[in-house]
Amino acid sequence: MTGYSKMSLLSKRTFIVELMDDESTIKYFRSFSELAFGDLNATYLTDCNLRKAQDEDYLRCCCVWTIKRDVFDIPMLIVGQFLPVLN
């Protein structure tokens, strides 16, 4: 979808915020702070811009964030699902 190969993403530790633009990164951390300490079963639907591999262009996406919790309801994993928004 973004042009990155599987090996380029898995060969080093890559964080999702490295693939987002600045506005999407800020929105990601704000939504995490609301979800991590708010509703225990919440999912969050938003949009974001993901960086493409070859150029400085971004791919507009709709994304759903789900926070998985441990037995003490402490956030331990964030699951993101992305769907490109086509013109």
C-alpha positions, 0 to 999 in steps of 0.5 A, a space after each residue: 500500500 505504501 511501497 515499503 517491502 516487508 523486509 525493510 519494515 521488519 529488518 529493524 525496529 520500525 514504529 508507526 509514528 515514523 511512517 506518519 506525518 506530523 499532524 497524524 502523529 500528534 493525533 495518534 498520541 492524543 487519541 492513545 492518551 484518551 483511550 488508554 485511561 478511558 473506556 476499557 473496550 473502546 476502539 477509535 476511528 480516525 484518519 491519518 497520512 502514511 509516508 510512501 516509500 519512494 517519494 515525499 508524498 503521503 497516502 491518506 488512510 482511514 484507520 481504526 485503533 484498538 487497545 489490547 489490555 492485560 489482566 489488570 486492564 493496563 494497555 499493552 498492545 495497540 492494534 492499527 488497521 488501515 484502509 486507503 482513502 481513494 479519490 
